[in-house]
């Protein structure tokens, strides 16, 4: 019976690691992604910028989950291309590239 108690901390550690793996491996929602890139836009944009300057649209390429365009009131446009798991992507090459 006492040997079983020795394995309880190991079982708890394995269960905790499985929980963390599921949480970290979860695909972020569209709202989470837009909020993250709106915060990045706010850090780099000139004064007068607001998180509501950003809007997302879909992209025809399946490797690009969405395109986030942030338009500053002064006319400066910042574009972010986002991958399937929320990662930043470079601008996709056009059909002539």
ABEGO torsion letter per residue (X at the ends): XAAAAAAAAAAAAAAAAAAAAAAAABBBBAAAAAAAAAAAAAAABBBGBBAAABBBBBBABAABABBBBBBBAAGBBBBBBBBAAGBBBBBBBBAAX
